[in-house]
Amino acid sequence: MRSLRSTRAPVAANRDRMAPTVVGGTPRVWAERSGKFVVTAMIWALVLVMVAPNGLDHGVGKAMVTAANPVSRTVWLAILGVAAALLIWRSSRTIKLIAALNPYLIAMLGLAAASYFWSIAPDFTIVRVIRFMTIVMTGMCLALFGWTPGRFAQLMRSTLTFVCVASILMVWLDPVDGINHAANPALKDSWNGITFGKNVLGSLAVSTIVVWLHGILTKESRLIVGLGGLCAGIVCLIGSRSSTSIMAAVFASLFLLLLVKPPGTLKRSMPYLVGTFAAIILVYALAVLHLVPYLGTLLVPIEALTGKDLTFSGRINIWMILTDQIRQNPLFGLGYGAYWTGAMPGSPSYAMLQRLWFYPNEGHNGYLDVINELGAVGGVVMFGYFIRYIRDALTLMRSQRQLAALYLTFIFRGFIADMSESHWFSALTPDFVIITLATCALARSLLQMRLERVAAPRVGEARAPSVVASPRQMAMSGERRVPRMRR
């Protein structure tokens, strides 16, 4: 008996070294704790540098940053360097994560980089591509270092709540910079907070409401803390006076509530419910862009609800100019980030100033902006990204419904918001950072599920009665040693 036991011991020890740690009967794979603080700091820096006007400088006026400055350039290069170092450090895991990532996100990045060769403003294109790549790499670091299923939501709660609370304090302590005093009735007395515009603050407030409502519904957050964060988001949403954000907040909240707490009869019908919502949004998009005759009559209830006229505060005039521009370069567009380069003579976007007497800095429609810069090819890749994202979230919903509900709510919130704002694949907006982080977190959730399925048989083998582990290995795995009976 002693000889048999001695021959089995080395084999058992070797198996334990290969098997993943077991906590609560579930194998923990890729439990990387190192680098967690660094990745958290990267995400905070990335969100803040994109939220604040002109690279954290409020003194030069609030406007979307279309060119680099010393502050923002330093922050971006630091984030890029750290992200690259972390991903190279865990290169084997990075490769596996890329294989699980939404392929259309990678395809869009590749198309944006390739557009440098036909861009009408290649200098702007290359800067935007580097920012695009930095955002994606940061999202991958989130999915690899310090990962837990609730990591994305926790980070969004902390960063977005900070933006909302800081904006409320700025409005209170510095109303000159915190509040818009323009003569335009649509802008006058609206809150900017610490951001570069009321629409940015309103959009971030919607995301704040979503993550805290999700925390309350899933009991991931204490009720008093969740209500505090929810109130901060609501105050900023109302102060921003962004009707688009208000409508998106109402839709996202109802959608999230329906996904997290569905009636018993609807639990098995979630894919059909999500498909119905997607169809409704598609019809709404066609009505907004006036692509189908007489479909605009469906917008009358929206006008009554939001108080916004059917021209969407003049946005339809911007869309007409963009549509004319798209017809000139229908297949590949003008180049990523090459249209909105500033009100400069010689730039195609200078037509906005000539025809509208103001320069909007964006097309106020994320779908048109993507097609204008990357053509019909970019439009196909964009819709492929949407379909794959929804499919991945529905796959995750089979095992982690509450987590999948959060990811789905963010993409549908984006569908609504980008009808009158431009966020899709824009390296200038914090909303693109949020949806990219969600995309990478979703990919890691699916990858984790697959890894645990593969690891489970090995764990069962490692815990078989014939396997003898050392006391130290049992202590590391959280198991208690059972005394062996003597014969």
C-alpha positions in Angstrom: 0.0 0.0 0.0 2.8 2.4 0.8 4.5 1.8 -2.5 1.3 2.5 -4.4 0.7 5.7 -2.5 4.3 6.9 -3.1 3.9 6.4 -6.9 0.7 8.3 -7.1 1.8 11.3 -5.1 4.1 12.9 -7.8 1.4 12.4 -10.4 -1.2 14.0 -8.2 1.1 17.0 -7.4 1.7 17.5 -11.1 -2.0 17.5 -11.8 -2.7 20.0 -9.1 -0.1 22.4 -10.6 -1.9 22.2 -14.0 -5.5 22.4 -12.6 -7.1 25.8 -12.0 -8.0 27.0 -8.5 -11.5 26.1 -7.4 -13.6 28.5 -5.4 -17.2 27.5 -4.5 -17.1 24.7 -7.0 -16.3 27.0 -10.0 -12.8 27.0 -11.6 -11.0 30.3 -11.6 -9.1 30.8 -14.8 -6.9 33.7 -15.8 -7.3 35.3 -12.3 -4.7 38.1 -13.0 -4.5 40.5 -10.0 -1.4 42.3 -11.0 -1.9 45.4 -13.1 -5.3 46.1 -11.7 -4.5 49.5 -10.2 -2.6 50.6 -13.4 -5.5 49.7 -15.6 -7.9 51.6 -13.3 -5.7 54.7 -13.5 -5.5 54.4 -17.3 -9.3 54.3 -17.7 -9.8 57.2 -15.3 -7.2 59.3 -17.2 -8.8 58.3 -20.6 -12.3 59.3 -19.5 -11.2 62.6 -17.9 -9.0 63.8 -20.8 -11.9 63.2 -23.2 -14.5 64.8 -21.1 -12.7 68.0 -20.2 -12.6 70.8 -22.8 -9.3 71.2 -24.7 -7.2 68.8 -22.7 -8.2 69.7 -19.2 -8.0 73.5 -19.8 -11.2 75.4 -19.1 -9.6 78.7 -19.7 -9.6 78.5 -23.5 -13.3 77.9 -24.0 -15.5 74.8 -24.2 -15.3 73.1 -27.5 -14.7 69.6 -28.8 -11.0 68.8 -29.1 -10.2 68.4 -32.8 -6.4 68.9 -32.5 -3.8 67.7 -30.1 -2.3 69.9 -27.4 0.6 69.2 -25.0 -1.6 68.0 -22.1 -3.8 65.7 -24.0 -0.9 64.4 -26.2 1.1 63.5 -23.1 -1.8 61.6 -21.6 -2.7 59.8 -24.8 0.9 58.7 -25.4 1.3 57.5 -21.8 -1.9 55.4 -21.9 -0.9 53.9 -25.3 2.6 53.0 -24.0 1.3 51.4 -20.8 -1.4 49.5 -22.6 1.0 48.2 -25.2 3.4 47.0 -22.4 0.7 45.2 -20.5 -0.7 43.4 -23.6 2.8 42.3 -24.7 3.5 41.1 -21.1 0.4 38.8 -21.4 0.7 38.2 -25.2 -0.7 34.7 -25.2 -3.8 35.8 -23.4 -4.1 38.8 -25.6 -4.2 36.7 -28.7 -7.0 34.6 -27.2 -8.9 37.7 -26.2 -8.6 39.1 -29.7 -10.0 35.9 -31.1 -13.1 36.3 -28.8 -13.5 40.0 -29.5 -16.1 41.4 -31.8 -14.3 41.0 -35.2 -16.1 44.0 -36.7 -14.5 46.3 -34.1 -11.1 45.2 -35.3 -12.2 45.5 -38.9 -13.4 49.0 -38.3 -10.0 49.9 -36.8 -8.2 48.3 -39.8 -10.5 50.2 -42.2 -9.9 53.5 -40.4 -6.1 52.9 -40.6 -6.3 52.0 -44.3 -8.3 55.2 -45.0 -5.0 57.1 -44.4 -4.1 56.3 -48.0 -7.2 58.0 -49.5 -7.9 60.5 -46.7 -8.4 64.2 -47.7 -6.7 65.1 -44.4 -4.2 62.3 -43.6 -2.6 64.2 -40.7 -5.9 64.2 -38.8 -6.6 60.6 -39.8 -3.5 59.2 -38.3 -4.0 61.0 -35.0 -7.6 59.7 -34.8 -6.5 56.2 -35.7 -3.9 56.2 -32.9 -6.6 57.4 -30.5 -8.9 54.6 -31.8 -6.2 52.0 -31.2 -5.5 53.4 -27.7 -9.1 53.1 -26.7 -9.4 49.5 -28.0 -6.1 48.5 -26.3 -7.2 50.0 -23.0 -10.5 48.0 -23.2 -8.4 44.9 -23.7 -6.4 45.6 -20.6 -9.6 46.0 -18.7 -10.6 42.5 -19.8 -7.3 40.9 -18.9 -6.1 42.5 -15.6 -8.0 42.5 -12.3 -11.0 41.0 -14.1 -14.2 40.1 -12.3 -17.7 39.8 -13.9 -18.7 43.1 -12.4 -15.5 45.0 -13.1 -16.8 47.1 -16.0 -19.9 48.2 -14.0 -17.8 49.1 -11.0 -15.4 51.2 -13.0 -18.2 53.0 -14.8 -20.0 53.8 -11.5 -16.9 55.4 -10.0 -15.7 57.4 -13.0 -19.1 58.6 -14.2 -20.2 59.5 -10.7 -17.1 61.5 -10.3 -17.9 63.4 -13.5 -21.4 64.1 -12.4 -20.5 65.2 -8.9 -17.7 67.3 -10.1 -20.0 69.0 -12.7 -22.6 69.7 -10.0 -19.9 71.3 -7.8 -18.6 73.3 -10.8 -22.0 74.7 -11.5 -22.4 75.7 -7.9 -18.8 77.1 -7.4 -18.1 78.4 -10.9 -21.3 79.1 -12.8 -19.5 81.2 -15.4 -17.7 78.1 -16.7 -20.1 75.5 -15.5 -23.2 77.0 -17.2 -23.7 77.9 -20.8 -24.6 81.6 -21.2 -25.0 81.7 -25.0 -27.8 83.7 -26.5 -29.2 80.7 -28.3 -32.4 79.6 -26.5 -31.4 75.9 -27.0 -28.2 76.4 -25.1 -28.8 79.3 -22.7 -28.6 78.2 -19.0 -27.9 74.6 -19.8 -25.2 72.9 -17.8 -21.8 72.0 -19.2 -20.2 71.1 -15.8 -16.6 70.0 -16.3 -17.3 68.7 -19.8 -17.0 70.6 -23.1 -20.8 70.7 -23.8 -24.3 70.1 -22.5 -24.8 67.1 -24.8 -21.7 65.4 -23.5 -22.8 65.9 -19.9 -26.3 64.7 -20.7 -25.0 61.6 -22.4 -22.7 60.7 -19.5 -25.5 61.3 -17.1 -27.6 58.7 -19.0 -24.8 56.2 -18.6 -24.5 57.0 -14.9 -28.2 56.4 -14.4 -27.9 53.1 -16.3 -25.0 51.7 -14.2 -26.5 52.7 -10.9 -29.9 51.4 -11.7 -28.4 48.2 -12.7 -26.5 48.1 -9.4 -29.7 48.6 -7.5 -31.7 46.0 -9.4 -29.0 43.4 -9.2 -28.2 44.3 -5.5 -24.5 44.8 -6.5 -24.7 48.2 -4.8 -26.0 49.1 -1.5 -29.3 50.9 -1.8 -28.3 54.2 -0.2 -25.1 54.4 -2.3 -27.1 53.4 -5.5 -29.7 56.1 -4.9 -27.0 58.7 -4.3 -25.3 57.9 -7.7 -28.7 57.7 -9.4 -29.6 61.2 -8.1 -26.3 62.6 -9.3 -27.0 61.3 -12.8 -30.6 62.6 -12.8 -29.5 66.1 -11.6 -26.9 66.4 -14.4 -29.4 65.0 -16.9 -32.0 67.7 -16.0 -29.4 70.4 -15.8 -28.0 69.6 -19.3 -31.4 70.2 -20.8 -30.6 67.6 -23.5 -33.8 66.3 -24.8 -32.1 63.5 -26.7 -30.4 62.4 -23.5 -33.7 62.6 -21.6 -35.4 60.4 -24.2 -32.5 57.9 -24.1 -32.5 57.8 -20.3 -36.2 56.9 -20.3 -35.8 54.2 -22.9 -32.7 52.7 -21.4 -34.2 52.6 -17.9 -37.3 50.8 -19.1 -35.3 48.5 -21.3 -32.9 47.6 -18.4 -35.8 47.0 -16.0 -37.5 44.7 -18.5 -34.3 42.7 -19.0 -33.3 42.4 -15.4 -36.7 41.9 -13.9 -38.8 40.4 -16.7 -42.3 39.0 -16.1 -42.2 35.2 -15.9 -43.9 34.8 -19.2 -41.2 36.8 -21.0 -38.0 35.1 -19.7 -37.8 32.7 -22.6 -38.8 35.4 -25.1 -35.8 37.7 -24.6 -34.3 37.2 -28.0 -37.6 38.2 -29.7 -38.0 41.1 -27.3 -34.5 42.4 -28.1 -35.2 42.0 -31.8 -38.5 43.9 -31.5 -36.7 46.8 -29.8 -34.1 46.8 -32.6 -36.8 46.9 -35.3 -38.5 49.8 -33.5 -35.2 51.7 -33.4 -34.6 51.0 -37.1 -38.0 52.4 -38.1 -37.3 55.4 -35.9 -33.9 56.0 -37.6 -35.5 55.9 -41.0 -38.1 58.4 -39.9 -35.5 60.7 -38.4 -33.4 60.7 -41.6 -36.5 61.0 -43.8 -35.3 58.1 -45.9 -38.9 56.6 -46.3 -41.7 58.9 -47.5 -44.5 59.7 -45.0 -42.7 57.8 -42.2 -42.0 61.2 -40.6 -45.5 61.2 -39.2 -44.3 58.7 -36.6 -42.2 61.4 -35.1 -45.2 63.5 -34.0 -45.5 61.8 -30.6 -41.7 62.2 -30.1 -42.1 65.9 -30.7 -44.9 66.1 -28.1 -42.9 64.2 -25.6 -39.5 66.0 -25.9 -40.6 69.4 -27.1 -38.1 69.1 -30.0 -39.3 70.2 -33.4 -39.3 67.9 -36.4 -36.1 69.5 -37.7 -34.4 68.4 -34.4 -33.1 71.9 -33.6 -31.9 72.4 -37.2 -30.0 69.1 -37.3 -31.9 68.1 -40.5 -30.0 70.9 -42.3 -26.7 69.4 -41.2 -27.8 65.9 -42.4 -28.7 67.3 -45.8 -25.2 68.7 -46.3 -23.7 65.4 -45.1 -25.9 63.4 -47.4 -24.7 65.5 -50.4 -21.1 64.9 -49.3 -21.7 61.1 -49.1 -22.9 61.0 -52.6 -19.6 62.3 -53.8 -17.6 59.5 -52.1 -20.1 56.7 -51.6 -17.8 53.7 -51.4 -14.9 54.5 -49.1 -15.7 58.0 -47.9 -13.3 60.9 -47.2 -11.1 59.2 -44.6 -11.4 58.5 -40.9 -11.6 61.8 -39.0 -10.9 63.8 -42.2 -14.2 65.7 -42.5 -14.6 67.5 -39.1 -11.2 69.2 -39.0 -12.4 72.8 -38.2 -14.0 75.7 -40.0 -11.1 76.2 -42.4 -11.5 77.3 -46.1 -10.7 74.4 -48.4 -12.2 71.8 -46.0 -15.4 70.1 -47.2 -16.9 70.8 -43.7 -16.5 74.5 -44.4 -19.8 74.3 -46.3 -21.5 74.1 -42.9 -20.3 77.5 -42.0 -21.2 78.9 -45.4 -24.7 77.4 -45.6 -25.7 77.4 -41.9 -23.7 80.3 -40.5 -22.3 78.1 -37.7 -19.9 75.2 -37.4 -21.4 72.2 -35.5 -18.1 70.2 -35.0 -20.0 66.9 -35.7 -22.8 65.7 -37.9 -25.2 65.1 -35.0 -25.9 61.6 -36.4 -23.4 58.9 -35.7 -24.5 56.7 -38.6 -24.1 59.4 -41.2 -20.7 60.5 -39.8 -19.4 57.0 -40.1 -20.7 56.6 -43.7 -19.4 60.0 -44.7 -15.8 59.2 -43.5 -15.6 55.5 -44.3 -18.2 55.1 -47.0 -20.6 52.3 -47.6 -17.9 49.8 -46.6 -17.7 51.5 -43.2 -21.5 51.4 -42.9 -21.6 47.6 -43.6 -18.8 47.0 -41.0 -20.7 49.2 -38.5 -23.9 47.2 -38.8 -22.0 44.0 -38.6 -20.6 45.2 -35.3 -24.1 45.9 -34.0 -25.3 42.4 -35.0 -22.3 40.6 -33.5 -22.6 42.6 -30.3 -26.2 41.8 -29.8 -25.6 38.1 -30.7 -22.8 37.9 -28.1 -24.9 39.5 -25.5 -27.8 37.1 -26.1 -25.4 34.2 -25.9 -24.1 35.5 -22.5 -27.7 35.9 -21.4 -28.2 32.2 -21.3 -25.9 31.9 -18.3 -25.5 35.5 -16.9 -28.7 37.3 -17.7 -28.2 40.3 -15.4 -24.7 41.0 -16.8 -25.8 40.6 -20.4 -28.7 43.0 -19.7 -26.2 45.8 -18.8 -24.3 45.2 -22.1 -27.5 45.2 -24.2 -28.7 48.4 -22.5 -25.6 50.3 -23.4 -25.8 49.4 -27.1 -29.5 50.2 -27.3 -28.9 53.5 -25.5 -26.3 54.2 -28.2 -28.8 53.4 -30.9 -31.1 56.1 -29.6 -28.5 58.7 -28.8 -26.7 58.5 -32.1 -29.9 59.5 -34.0 -29.0 63.1 -33.1 -25.5 62.9 -31.7 -22.3 61.4 -33.1 -20.6 58.8 -30.9 -20.1 55.6 -33.0 -16.4 54.9 -33.5 -15.5 58.6 -32.8 -12.2 58.9 -31.1 -13.3 62.4 -29.8 -16.2 61.3 -27.6 -16.2 59.6 -24.2 -19.2 57.6 -25.2 -17.1 55.6 -27.7 -14.7 54.8 -24.8 -17.6 53.4 -22.8 -19.1 51.3 -25.5 -15.6 50.0 -26.4 -14.9 49.0 -22.8 -18.3 47.3 -22.8 -17.4 45.4 -26.0 -14.1 44.2 -24.5 -15.8 43.2 -21.2 -18.5 41.3 -23.1 -15.8 39.4 -25.0 -14.0 38.5 -21.8 -17.3 37.3 -20.2 -17.8 35.0 -23.1 -14.2 33.8 -23.1 -14.4 33.2 -19.4 -17.5 31.1 -19.8 -15.7 28.9 -22.4 -12.5 28.6 -20.4 -14.4 27.5 -17.3 -16.2 24.8 -19.4 -12.9 23.5 -20.6 -11.4 23.7 -17.1 -14.3 22.0 -15.3 -13.4 18.4 -16.3 -9.8 19.0 -15.3 -11.0 20.3 -11.9 -13.2 17.2 -11.4 -10.2 15.0 -12.3 -8.0 16.9 -9.9 -10.6 16.5 -7.1 -11.1 12.7 -7.6 -10.4 10.4 -4.6 -7.3 8.9 -6.3 -5.6 12.3 -6.4 -3.6 13.4 -3.3 -2.7 17.1 -3.0 -0.3 18.6 -0.6 -1.6 20.7 2.4 -0.2 23.9 0.8 -2.0 23.3 -2.5 -5.2 22.6 -0.6 -4.8 25.8 1.4 -4.3 27.8 -1.8 -7.4 26.3 -3.4 -9.6 26.9 -0.4 -10.2 23.2 0.3 -10.0 21.5 3.6 -7.9 18.3 4.0 -9.9 15.2 5.0 -8.0 12.9 7.4 -7.1 9.6 5.7 -8.5 6.5 7.3 -5.9 3.9 8.3 -6.3 0.3 7.5 
